Amino acid sequence: MRGTLNIEKAFFPSCNEYGFPEIEGIKEQYSDVDWFSFNQREKAKIYYQSGLHFFIDDYCFDSVWNNPDKYIECMKKYKYVIQPDFSMYYNFPVALQIFNKYRNHWLARYYSFYGVSVIPNINVSTPDCWEWSFIGYPKNSVVAFSDIGSVQKKSDRTILINEYDEMIKRLEPLQVIYFTRNIKNVPSECISVVVPYKDKI
């Protein structure tokens, strides 16, 4: 099984027909932290008062999937780590979206197993994919949601709003940490985190 898409490292039982690993929920109320992107991970001054996110280009964190063990100790230092965010762009082939969702879920479970406090990141696709894209997420958990990279045109904003509303309906989250470029887009009930446009390595 060596080299078989990380299955040799861990194979997580699944309650769904797609085999997406079930993500553990976070029940502790969120407390404010300083957020760093994965490619800024070594810049936190006080790790236990900091959070790590993956709302950057996929190529910047391919290494997390290719060599997940390399980052365990770094991630364990952080108070929170947002579940990795391999893209599920609306114009991607469905097969690729499903593969990226699997990777996101596998990494969340893997790091949780090693004691990392992973906040589920609700990354879903268009309504025709809701049958599978909401699978494997916990209910009544603190969750992350993001509009970064999702809204290329006006119609995308409508899709995103519908995704958010469906997330609230299906998952009944305890809290929503909303990552964005524009705070005006954030629903009033959410905790907002504004991510800068330029995130230099």
Z-matrix of the N, CA and C atoms (Angstrom, degrees):
N
C 1 1.469
C 2 1.529 1 112.41
N 3 1.324 2 117.57 1 -2.01
C 4 1.453 3 120.90 2 -175.03
C 5 1.522 4 111.34 3 -57.90
N 6 1.356 5 115.46 4 132.90
C 7 1.462 6 120.56 5 176.73
C 8 1.513 7 114.22 6 78.33
N 9 1.336 8 117.88 7 11.08
C 10 1.468 9 120.34 8 -176.50
C 11 1.522 10 110.50 9 -91.83
N 12 1.325 11 115.99 10 71.26
C 13 1.468 12 121.82 11 173.25
C 14 1.525 13 112.83 12 53.10
N 15 1.324 14 116.22 13 40.69
C 16 1.467 15 124.07 14 176.18
C 17 1.529 16 114.34 15 72.90
N 18 1.310 17 118.41 16 2.90
C 19 1.464 18 119.72 17 178.31
C 20 1.524 19 110.45 18 -65.14
N 21 1.343 20 116.47 19 -27.87
C 22 1.458 21 118.99 20 178.48
C 23 1.525 22 111.82 21 -69.64
N 24 1.328 23 117.52 22 -19.82
C 25 1.463 24 121.41 23 178.27
C 26 1.525 25 111.55 24 -83.62
N 27 1.323 26 115.99 25 -43.00
C 28 1.463 27 120.30 26 -179.26
C 29 1.520 28 109.41 27 -164.31
N 30 1.311 29 114.62 28 136.45
C 31 1.464 30 121.00 29 174.00
C 32 1.517 31 107.64 30 -122.00
N 33 1.336 32 116.26 31 112.05
C 34 1.457 33 120.66 32 -173.58
C 35 1.526 34 110.99 33 -95.25
N 36 1.326 35 117.54 34 128.58
C 37 1.466 36 119.86 35 175.22
C 38 1.525 37 110.16 36 -58.09
N 39 1.314 38 115.70 37 148.86
C 40 1.462 39 120.05 38 -177.15
C 41 1.519 40 109.58 39 -134.14
N 42 1.328 41 115.62 40 144.53
C 43 1.463 42 121.43 41 177.81
C 44 1.523 43 111.90 42 -96.02
N 45 1.333 44 117.86 43 3.94
C 46 1.459 45 120.34 44 -177.46
C 47 1.524 46 110.80 45 -118.30
N 48 1.307 47 115.42 46 157.63
C 49 1.463 48 120.57 47 -172.97
C 50 1.524 49 112.75 48 -70.17
N 51 1.322 50 118.53 49 -17.14
C 52 1.459 51 121.25 50 179.86
C 53 1.529 52 112.34 51 -87.04
N 54 1.298 53 116.87 52 -14.71
C 55 1.458 54 119.87 53 -179.32
C 56 1.507 55 114.82 54 81.66
N 57 1.353 56 118.31 55 14.70
C 58 1.459 57 120.26 56 175.99
C 59 1.526 58 108.85 57 -65.92
N 60 1.334 59 118.69 58 127.37
C 61 1.464 60 119.38 59 174.92
C 62 1.527 61 111.20 60 -58.22
N 63 1.327 62 115.74 61 138.22
C 64 1.464 63 121.17 62 179.15
C 65 1.529 64 108.87 63 -77.10
N 66 1.326 65 116.30 64 128.19
C 67 1.460 66 121.15 65 -176.62
C 68 1.526 67 110.14 66 -89.17
N 69 1.322 68 115.54 67 136.72
C 70 1.457 69 120.99 68 178.72
C 71 1.525 70 110.38 69 -75.49
N 72 1.327 71 116.43 70 144.01
C 73 1.448 72 121.04 71 -179.82
C 74 1.518 73 112.89 72 -84.36
N 75 1.330 74 115.59 73 161.00
C 76 1.462 75 123.54 74 174.28
C 77 1.529 76 107.04 75 -112.20
N 78 1.325 77 116.77 76 116.54
C 79 1.464 78 121.18 77 -175.32
C 80 1.523 79 113.41 78 -100.35
N 81 1.324 80 116.16 79 -14.59
C 82 1.464 81 119.84 80 -179.65
C 83 1.523 82 109.85 81 -77.35
N 84 1.321 83 117.25 82 132.00
C 85 1.469 84 121.76 83 179.46
C 86 1.526 85 110.06 84 -57.06
N 87 1.305 86 115.78 85 136.45
C 88 1.459 87 122.74 86 -178.55
C 89 1.531 88 110.99 87 -66.24
N 90 1.322 89 116.46 88 138.40
C 91 1.459 90 121.60 89 171.84
C 92 1.526 91 108.58 90 -118.78
N 93 1.310 92 116.46 91 146.79
C 94 1.458 93 122.10 92 -171.92
C 95 1.532 94 111.28 93 -62.69
N 96 1.334 95 115.67 94 138.91
C 97 1.461 96 122.12 95 178.28
C 98 1.519 97 109.05 96 -140.25
N 99 1.325 98 115.92 97 168.66
C 100 1.464 99 121.33 98 170.66
C 101 1.524 100 107.78 99 -87.48
N 102 1.340 101 116.11 100 131.00
C 103 1.459 102 120.20 101 -175.30
C 104 1.520 103 111.54 102 -101.27
N 105 1.335 104 114.95 103 139.37
C 106 1.461 105 122.51 104 176.99
C 107 1.527 106 108.84 105 -129.39
N 108 1.326 107 116.11 106 140.89
C 109 1.454 108 119.17 107 174.62
C 110 1.527 109 109.19 108 -76.75
N 111 1.319 110 116.51 109 162.59
C 112 1.455 111 120.67 110 -177.57
C 113 1.522 112 111.84 111 -55.91
N 114 1.327 113 117.75 112 -38.75
C 115 1.469 114 118.45 113 -178.59
C 116 1.532 115 112.90 114 -79.28
N 117 1.339 116 116.36 115 2.57
C 118 1.466 117 121.80 116 171.98
C 119 1.531 118 110.63 117 -116.26
N 120 1.319 119 116.77 118 20.13
C 121 1.464 120 121.85 119 -167.15
C 122 1.522 121 114.17 120 -63.16
N 123 1.325 122 118.51 121 -25.15
C 124 1.463 123 120.43 122 -177.84
C 125 1.529 124 112.44 123 -89.43
N 126 1.336 125 117.69 124 2.82
C 127 1.454 126 120.39 125 -173.56
C 128 1.529 127 114.03 126 -96.72
N 129 1.317 128 116.93 127 -3.92
C 130 1.463 129 118.73 128 178.86
C 131 1.530 130 109.80 129 -66.42
N 132 1.328 131 116.50 130 134.06
C 133 1.465 132 120.85 131 179.69
C 134 1.528 133 111.46 132 -83.69
N 135 1.342 134 115.79 133 -38.81
C 136 1.461 135 120.54 134 178.32
C 137 1.534 136 106.58 135 -129.18
N 138 1.319 137 116.98 136 98.75
C 139 1.461 138 121.02 137 -171.51
C 140 1.520 139 112.77 138 -60.16
N 141 1.336 140 117.06 139 -40.54
C 142 1.460 141 118.38 140 -175.18
C 143 1.528 142 112.58 141 -73.48
N 144 1.333 143 116.70 142 -3.26
C 145 1.460 144 121.27 143 172.48
C 146 1.530 145 110.57 144 -114.40
N 147 1.321 146 115.52 145 24.58
C 148 1.468 147 120.62 146 -174.85
C 149 1.528 148 110.83 147 -132.64
N 150 1.334 149 114.95 148 160.06
C 151 1.457 150 121.94 149 176.41
C 152 1.518 151 109.92 150 -128.34
N 153 1.321 152 115.85 151 154.64
C 154 1.462 153 122.67 152 -178.06
C 155 1.524 154 109.03 153 -120.05
N 156 1.343 155 116.12 154 132.58
C 157 1.469 156 119.41 155 179.56
C 158 1.528 157 110.83 156 -128.82
N 159 1.348 158 115.27 157 168.18
C 160 1.460 159 122.49 158 -176.95
C 161 1.530 160 111.63 159 -123.98
N 162 1.326 161 117.27 160 29.45
C 163 1.461 162 120.33 161 -179.67
C 164 1.526 163 109.92 162 -86.39
N 165 1.326 164 114.12 163 62.90
C 166 1.455 165 124.75 164 179.83
C 167 1.530 166 106.92 165 -139.57
N 168 1.321 167 116.90 166 175.96
C 169 1.462 168 120.43 167 179.92
C 170 1.523 169 110.81 168 -60.22
N 171 1.322 170 115.86 169 141.68
C 172 1.462 171 121.13 170 -175.41
C 173 1.524 172 113.14 171 -55.53
N 174 1.329 173 116.83 172 -38.51
C 175 1.462 174 119.31 173 -175.93
C 176 1.535 175 111.48 174 -62.55
N 177 1.339 176 116.90 175 -21.32
C 178 1.470 177 120.50 176 -179.19
C 179 1.523 178 112.44 177 -72.58
N 180 1.338 179 117.56 178 -16.31
C 181 1.461 180 118.75 179 179.42
C 182 1.527 181 112.51 180 -134.13
N 183 1.328 182 117.99 181 22.81
C 184 1.471 183 120.62 182 172.14
C 185 1.523 184 111.49 183 -54.47
N 186 1.321 185 116.45 184 -32.49
C 187 1.462 186 120.83 185 -176.75
C 188 1.527 187 112.08 186 -64.34
N 189 1.325 188 117.50 187 -23.81
C 190 1.467 189 120.20 188 178.49
C 191 1.525 190 110.02 189 -64.73
N 192 1.321 191 116.39 190 -38.72
C 193 1.472 192 120.75 191 177.10
C 194 1.523 193 111.13 192 -77.25
N 195 1.327 194 116.02 193 -40.17
C 196 1.466 195 120.18 194 -176.62
C 197 1.529 196 112.85 195 -71.85
N 198 1.341 197 116.34 196 -28.88
C 199 1.470 198 120.46 197 -178.66
C 200 1.528 199 109.55 198 -147.27
N 201 1.329 200 117.35 199 68.32
C 202 1.476 201 119.65 200 -173.33
C 203 1.523 202 114.38 201 -62.24
N 204 1.330 203 117.75 202 -31.22
C 205 1.461 204 119.91 203 -177.23
C 206 1.528 205 112.74 204 -65.33
N 207 1.312 206 116.51 205 -26.27
C 208 1.462 207 121.19 206 -176.51
C 209 1.522 208 112.04 207 -60.56
N 210 1.328 209 118.33 208 -26.54
C 211 1.463 210 121.47 209 -170.26
C 212 1.531 211 113.58 210 -109.73
N 213 1.317 212 117.60 211 3.73
C 214 1.462 213 119.66 212 -176.42
C 215 1.523 214 111.79 213 -58.87
N 216 1.319 215 117.43 214 -51.01
C 217 1.466 216 120.15 215 -175.29
C 218 1.527 217 111.76 216 -65.15
N 219 1.319 218 116.91 217 -37.14
C 220 1.471 219 120.40 218 177.27
C 221 1.521 220 110.23 219 -62.99
N 222 1.323 221 117.33 220 -47.04
C 223 1.463 222 120.94 221 -176.82
C 224 1.519 223 111.92 222 -67.02
N 225 1.316 224 117.35 223 -33.56
C 226 1.465 225 120.53 224 -179.99
C 227 1.522 226 112.01 225 -63.98
N 228 1.322 227 118.07 226 -21.39
C 229 1.466 228 121.43 227 179.23
C 230 1.528 229 111.73 228 -71.74
N 231 1.335 230 116.49 229 -27.70
C 232 1.463 231 120.59 230 -173.39
C 233 1.525 232 111.72 231 -80.08
N 234 1.320 233 115.64 232 147.69
C 235 1.462 234 120.34 233 175.86
C 236 1.523 235 110.21 234 -65.42
N 237 1.342 236 116.65 235 -43.17
C 238 1.461 237 121.87 236 178.49
C 239 1.520 238 109.64 237 -135.07
N 240 1.323 239 115.57 238 146.96
C 241 1.458 240 122.57 239 168.87
C 242 1.526 241 107.33 240 -130.05
N 243 1.319 242 117.01 241 124.80
C 244 1.453 243 120.16 242 176.35
C 245 1.527 244 109.19 243 -74.88
N 246 1.310 245 116.54 244 138.00
C 247 1.469 246 121.17 245 176.54
C 248 1.534 247 110.00 246 -50.22
N 249 1.337 248 118.19 247 134.40
C 250 1.474 249 120.26 248 179.08
C 251 1.516 250 112.84 249 -51.21
N 252 1.330 251 114.59 250 154.67
C 253 1.467 252 121.36 251 -166.47
C 254 1.531 253 111.53 252 -128.68
N 255 1.336 254 116.60 253 53.78
C 256 1.469 255 117.65 254 171.98
C 257 1.523 256 108.44 255 -60.10
N 258 1.317 257 116.23 256 134.90
C 259 1.462 258 122.81 257 -165.05
C 260 1.526 259 113.97 258 -67.70
N 261 1.344 260 113.65 259 144.73
C 262 1.461 261 122.31 260 172.30
C 263 1.531 262 108.16 261 -125.82
N 264 1.331 263 115.09 262 57.78
C 265 1.459 264 120.33 263 -177.74
C 266 1.527 265 110.92 264 -57.44
N 267 1.324 266 115.26 265 146.65
C 268 1.455 267 120.95 266 -175.76
C 269 1.525 268 112.66 267 -60.46
N 270 1.337 269 117.15 268 -29.77
C 271 1.467 270 119.96 269 -177.80
C 272 1.526 271 112.89 270 -94.57
N 273 1.334 272 117.82 271 5.60
C 274 1.466 273 121.04 272 175.27
C 275 1.533 274 109.86 273 -72.48
N 276 1.335 275 117.93 274 147.82
C 277 1.468 276 119.44 275 169.55
C 278 1.530 277 109.63 276 -57.06
N 279 1.318 278 116.69 277 143.21
C 280 1.460 279 120.83 278 -176.99
C 281 1.532 280 111.08 279 -58.09
N 282 1.335 281 116.95 280 -37.88
C 283 1.466 282 120.08 281 -179.83
C 284 1.526 283 111.27 282 -59.42
N 285 1.333 284 116.66 283 -38.79
C 286 1.466 285 120.21 284 179.69
C 287 1.526 286 110.73 285 -71.84
N 288 1.323 287 116.67 286 -37.55
C 289 1.463 288 119.64 287 176.42
C 290 1.527 289 110.99 288 -61.73
N 291 1.327 290 116.49 289 -42.26
C 292 1.460 291 120.76 290 179.60
C 293 1.529 292 110.40 291 -64.24
N 294 1.326 293 116.84 292 -41.85
C 295 1.463 294 120.25 293 178.84
C 296 1.527 295 110.92 294 -62.67
N 297 1.336 296 116.47 295 -43.58
C 298 1.463 297 119.44 296 179.48
C 299 1.521 298 111.51 297 -66.61
N 300 1.314 299 117.28 298 -36.53
C 301 1.471 300 119.39 299 175.56
C 302 1.524 301 109.59 300 -63.45
N 303 1.324 302 117.84 301 -42.46
C 304 1.462 303 120.34 302 178.18
C 305 1.532 304 110.31 303 -58.68
N 306 1.320 305 116.54 304 -45.48
C 307 1.472 306 119.66 305 -179.63
C 308 1.526 307 111.05 306 -61.25
N 309 1.321 308 116.33 307 -44.21
C 310 1.468 309 119.88 308 178.95
C 311 1.528 310 111.48 309 -58.51
N 312 1.327 311 116.43 310 -44.22
C 313 1.464 312 120.62 311 -177.92
C 314 1.526 313 111.03 312 -71.15
N 315 1.318 314 116.71 313 -42.13
C 316 1.464 315 119.13 314 -179.49
C 317 1.524 316 110.77 315 -60.55
N 318 1.322 317 116.41 316 -45.65
C 319 1.464 318 119.95 317 -179.18
C 320 1.522 319 111.70 318 -64.46
N 321 1.327 320 117.47 319 -39.36
C 322 1.469 321 120.33 320 177.68
C 323 1.526 322 110.84 321 -60.48
N 324 1.328 323 117.31 322 -45.41
C 325 1.467 324 120.68 323 179.66
C 326 1.526 325 111.50 324 -67.78
N 327 1.324 326 116.04 325 -39.57
C 328 1.458 327 120.26 326 -177.66
C 329 1.524 328 110.76 327 -63.03
N 330 1.318 329 115.94 328 -48.16
C 331 1.463 330 119.16 329 -179.12
C 332 1.524 331 111.80 330 -70.54
N 333 1.321 332 117.74 331 -33.90
C 334 1.465 333 120.15 332 175.23
C 335 1.528 334 110.47 333 -61.16
N 336 1.324 335 116.36 334 -39.84
C 337 1.465 336 121.59 335 179.11
C 338 1.528 337 111.39 336 -58.43
N 339 1.325 338 116.28 337 -33.21
C 340 1.463 339 120.95 338 -178.77
C 341 1.529 340 112.67 339 -92.64
N 342 1.319 341 117.38 340 12.82
C 343 1.453 342 120.45 341 172.77
C 344 1.512 343 115.75 342 92.58
N 345 1.327 344 117.78 343 9.92
C 346 1.461 345 121.00 344 176.42
C 347 1.530 346 108.87 345 -80.18
N 348 1.337 347 117.17 346 135.76
C 349 1.460 348 121.40 347 178.24
C 350 1.527 349 108.85 348 -83.72
N 351 1.326 350 116.16 349 92.12
C 352 1.468 351 122.23 350 -174.25
C 353 1.525 352 110.27 351 -95.63
N 354 1.322 353 116.35 352 122.34
C 355 1.466 354 121.90 353 175.68
C 356 1.528 355 108.23 354 -89.50
N 357 1.339 356 118.21 355 124.32
C 358 1.461 357 120.22 356 179.19
C 359 1.529 358 111.22 357 -58.28
N 360 1.325 359 115.28 358 134.96
C 361 1.456 360 122.07 359 178.43
C 362 1.522 361 107.86 360 -108.37
N 363 1.328 362 116.65 361 113.61
C 364 1.464 363 120.61 362 -173.95
C 365 1.527 364 109.12 363 -83.25
N 366 1.321 365 113.97 364 93.44
C 367 1.466 366 122.33 365 -177.96
C 368 1.521 367 107.35 366 -111.83
N 369 1.332 368 116.81 367 103.97
C 370 1.463 369 120.64 368 -177.20
C 371 1.525 370 109.33 369 -123.10
N 372 1.319 371 115.59 370 176.05
C 373 1.460 372 120.34 371 -174.86
C 374 1.527 373 109.93 372 -117.04
N 375 1.318 374 116.21 373 -157.48
C 376 1.461 375 122.48 374 -176.88
C 377 1.530 376 110.82 375 -68.12
N 378 1.355 377 117.67 376 160.30
C 379 1.465 378 120.49 377 -174.71
C 380 1.528 379 114.83 378 -53.93
N 381 1.325 380 118.37 379 -30.02
C 382 1.461 381 119.37 380 179.69
C 383 1.533 382 112.02 381 -69.71
N 384 1.335 383 116.75 382 -11.67
C 385 1.471 384 121.60 383 178.32
C 386 1.530 385 112.62 384 -105.87
N 387 1.331 386 118.14 385 2.22
C 388 1.457 387 120.35 386 -177.01
C 389 1.522 388 112.34 387 -63.15
N 390 1.340 389 117.34 388 -23.55
C 391 1.459 390 121.01 389 178.68
C 392 1.525 391 111.07 390 -53.52
N 393 1.326 392 116.46 391 -37.23
C 394 1.468 393 119.70 392 -178.05
C 395 1.529 394 113.90 393 -114.55
N 396 1.338 395 118.28 394 -22.01
C 397 1.466 396 118.30 395 -170.80
C 398 1.534 397 113.45 396 -76.28
N 399 1.335 398 118.83 397 -16.08
C 400 1.466 399 120.74 398 175.74
C 401 1.538 400 111.94 399 -94.99
N 402 1.320 401 116.56 400 -2.91
C 403 1.462 402 120.71 401 -177.72
C 404 1.532 403 111.09 402 -68.95
N 405 1.329 404 116.33 403 142.71
C 406 1.462 405 121.00 404 171.40
C 407 1.509 406 115.37 405 88.49
N 408 1.332 407 117.58 406 -2.33
C 409 1.462 408 120.40 407 177.96
C 410 1.526 409 110.53 408 -91.30
N 411 1.327 410 118.47 409 148.00
C 412 1.470 411 120.92 410 179.66
C 413 1.527 412 111.44 411 -80.94
N 414 1.308 413 116.31 412 153.89
C 415 1.459 414 121.77 413 172.46
C 416 1.518 415 109.23 414 -94.03
N 417 1.329 416 115.62 415 155.51
C 418 1.477 417 122.57 416 174.96
C 419 1.516 418 112.26 417 55.78
N 420 1.314 419 116.24 418 44.32
C 421 1.465 420 122.53 419 179.90
C 422 1.524 421 109.47 420 -121.33
N 423 1.318 422 116.33 421 157.28
C 424 1.467 423 119.94 422 163.08
C 425 1.521 424 106.46 423 -65.90
N 426 1.328 425 117.20 424 132.77
C 427 1.467 426 121.00 425 -179.11
C 428 1.521 427 109.70 426 -135.05
N 429 1.330 428 114.76 427 162.51
C 430 1.462 429 121.56 428 171.99
C 431 1.521 430 108.67 429 -108.96
N 432 1.322 431 115.03 430 149.75
C 433 1.467 432 122.35 431 176.14
C 434 1.520 433 106.68 432 -143.22
N 435 1.317 434 117.04 433 144.85
C 436 1.466 435 119.52 434 -176.34
C 437 1.523 436 111.57 435 -142.18
N 438 1.335 437 115.15 436 145.36
C 439 1.468 438 119.78 437 170.89
C 440 1.528 439 111.14 438 -109.48
N 441 1.332 440 117.36 439 10.13
C 442 1.467 441 121.25 440 -177.68
C 443 1.524 442 110.03 441 -71.22
N 444 1.314 443 116.75 442 122.22
C 445 1.456 444 121.74 443 178.89
C 446 1.512 445 114.69 444 81.07
N 447 1.341 446 117.14 445 -5.74
C 448 1.463 447 120.02 446 -175.30
C 449 1.516 448 113.42 447 -90.35
N 450 1.320 449 116.71 448 -26.23
C 451 1.466 450 120.25 449 -171.14
C 452 1.524 451 109.75 450 -107.37
N 453 1.324 452 115.77 451 98.43
C 454 1.459 453 121.49 452 178.33
C 455 1.529 454 111.49 453 -97.73
N 456 1.325 455 116.77 454 -25.93
C 457 1.461 456 121.36 455 179.02
C 458 1.524 457 109.28 456 -146.97
N 459 1.334 458 116.48 457 172.15
C 460 1.459 459 121.33 458 -172.82
C 461 1.524 460 112.32 459 -58.69
N 462 1.325 461 117.47 460 -39.59
C 463 1.463 462 120.54 461 -178.70
C 464 1.528 463 111.36 462 -64.04
N 465 1.339 464 117.05 463 -29.63
C 466 1.463 465 120.66 464 178.14
C 467 1.524 466 111.38 465 -64.92
N 468 1.332 467 116.40 466 -35.29
C 469 1.463 468 120.25 467 178.95
C 470 1.529 469 110.27 468 -61.81
N 471 1.327 470 116.70 469 -40.13
C 472 1.468 471 120.48 470 178.45
C 473 1.518 472 110.73 471 -63.84
N 474 1.342 473 117.01 472 -42.66
C 475 1.460 474 121.07 473 178.13
C 476 1.525 475 109.85 474 -60.87
N 477 1.325 476 115.90 475 -43.77
C 478 1.464 477 120.40 476 -177.68
C 479 1.524 478 111.27 477 -64.29
N 480 1.319 479 117.43 478 -42.85
C 481 1.468 480 121.29 479 178.22
C 482 1.525 481 110.27 480 -60.43
N 483 1.349 482 115.89 481 -41.51
C 484 1.466 483 119.77 482 178.40
C 485 1.524 484 111.17 483 -65.15
N 486 1.330 485 116.49 484 -38.36
C 487 1.462 486 120.63 485 176.74
C 488 1.529 487 110.75 486 -61.11
N 489 1.321 488 115.38 487 -44.75
C 490 1.465 489 119.99 488 -179.60
C 491 1.526 490 110.30 489 -61.65
N 492 1.325 491 116.96 490 -47.25
C 493 1.464 492 120.78 491 -179.61
C 494 1.528 493 111.27 492 -61.54
N 495 1.341 494 116.34 493 -39.17
C 496 1.460 495 120.28 494 179.65
C 497 1.527 496 110.62 495 -68.71
N 498 1.318 497 116.70 496 -36.57
C 499 1.460 498 120.91 497 176.18
C 500 1.535 499 110.56 498 -59.85
N 501 1.326 500 116.60 499 -46.80
C 502 1.464 501 121.03 500 179.45
C 503 1.529 502 110.11 501 -60.06
N 504 1.306 503 115.94 502 -42.40
C 505 1.471 504 121.35 503 -177.71
C 506 1.520 505 111.50 504 -67.07
N 507 1.319 506 117.36 505 -44.86
C 508 1.467 507 120.74 506 -173.11
C 509 1.522 508 113.46 507 -83.24
N 510 1.317 509 116.80 508 -38.72
C 511 1.463 510 120.34 509 -170.86
C 512 1.525 511 114.08 510 -103.27
N 513 1.328 512 117.34 511 -16.69
C 514 1.462 513 121.98 512 178.96
C 515 1.530 514 111.00 513 44.81
N 516 1.327 515 117.07 514 59.37
C 517 1.472 516 120.06 515 -173.55
C 518 1.529 517 113.24 516 -64.32
N 519 1.313 518 114.27 517 146.69
C 520 1.461 519 121.50 518 176.45
C 521 1.522 520 110.08 519 -66.65
N 522 1.330 521 116.85 520 -45.31
C 523 1.460 522 124.09 521 175.82
C 524 1.527 523 107.94 522 -147.83
N 525 1.330 524 115.56 523 154.12
C 526 1.465 525 120.81 524 175.71
C 527 1.523 526 108.45 525 -122.95
N 528 1.329 527 115.72 526 121.69
C 529 1.469 528 121.21 527 173.27
C 530 1.527 529 106.09 528 -98.02
N 531 1.300 530 116.44 529 114.26
C 532 1.460 531 122.67 530 -171.03
C 533 1.529 532 109.74 531 -103.45
N 534 1.342 533 116.14 532 113.41
C 535 1.459 534 122.24 533 179.27
C 536 1.523 535 109.08 534 -94.10
N 537 1.334 536 116.14 535 131.47
C 538 1.457 537 120.50 536 -172.47
C 539 1.517 538 111.34 537 -153.67
N 540 1.316 539 116.16 538 167.04
C 541 1.462 540 121.69 539 168.46
C 542 1.530 541 111.01 540 -94.17
N 543 1.326 542 116.35 541 -20.35
C 544 1.467 543 121.38 542 -173.42
C 545 1.525 544 109.23 543 -133.31
N 546 1.319 545 116.23 544 111.22
C 547 1.463 546 120.93 545 -175.68
C 548 1.530 547 112.35 546 -61.87
N 549 1.329 548 117.99 547 -21.07
C 550 1.466 549 121.24 548 178.67
C 551 1.527 550 111.90 549 -64.87
N 552 1.332 551 117.19 550 -20.13
C 553 1.466 552 120.78 551 -178.54
C 554 1.521 553 113.17 552 -83.01
N 555 1.325 554 117.60 553 -8.40
C 556 1.467 555 121.13 554 -169.58
C 557 1.532 556 110.92 555 -85.93
N 558 1.335 557 118.39 556 125.17
C 559 1.469 558 120.36 557 174.75
C 560 1.522 559 110.96 558 -58.55
N 561 1.306 560 116.71 559 146.97
C 562 1.463 561 122.16 560 -171.60
C 563 1.524 562 112.95 561 -62.51
N 564 1.322 563 117.65 562 -26.82
C 565 1.463 564 119.96 563 -177.08
C 566 1.529 565 113.23 564 -81.69
N 567 1.336 566 117.37 565 -5.10
C 568 1.462 567 121.32 566 -175.47
C 569 1.527 568 112.48 567 -93.60
N 570 1.332 569 115.21 568 158.86
C 571 1.452 570 122.48 569 167.52
C 572 1.517 571 106.94 570 -89.09
N 573 1.317 572 117.89 571 121.41
C 574 1.461 573 120.61 572 -173.87
C 575 1.526 574 111.47 573 -95.32
N 576 1.344 575 115.27 574 141.01
C 577 1.454 576 122.78 575 172.80
C 578 1.522 577 106.80 576 -131.14
N 579 1.319 578 116.24 577 113.91
C 580 1.458 579 121.09 578 -178.84
C 581 1.525 580 108.20 579 -91.14
N 582 1.322 581 116.52 580 121.96
C 583 1.461 582 123.13 581 -178.82
C 584 1.518 583 108.18 582 -99.72
N 585 1.323 584 118.57 583 126.57
C 586 1.480 585 120.27 584 -179.09
C 587 1.515 586 112.44 585 -64.14
N 588 1.338 587 115.22 586 154.42
C 589 1.467 588 120.12 587 179.65
C 590 1.519 589 111.35 588 -67.80
N 591 1.315 590 117.10 589 -39.71
C 592 1.458 591 121.20 590 -178.40
C 593 1.526 592 108.88 591 -101.02
N 594 1.305 593 115.94 592 121.67
C 595 1.454 594 121.18 593 -178.83
C 596 1.523 595 107.70 594 -129.41
N 597 1.316 596 116.66 595 78.56
C 598 1.447 597 120.87 596 -173.48
C 599 1.525 598 112.00 597 -72.35
N 600 1.312 599 115.51 598 145.76
C 601 1.448 600 121.04 599 178.36
C 602 1.519 601 110.21 600 -75.14
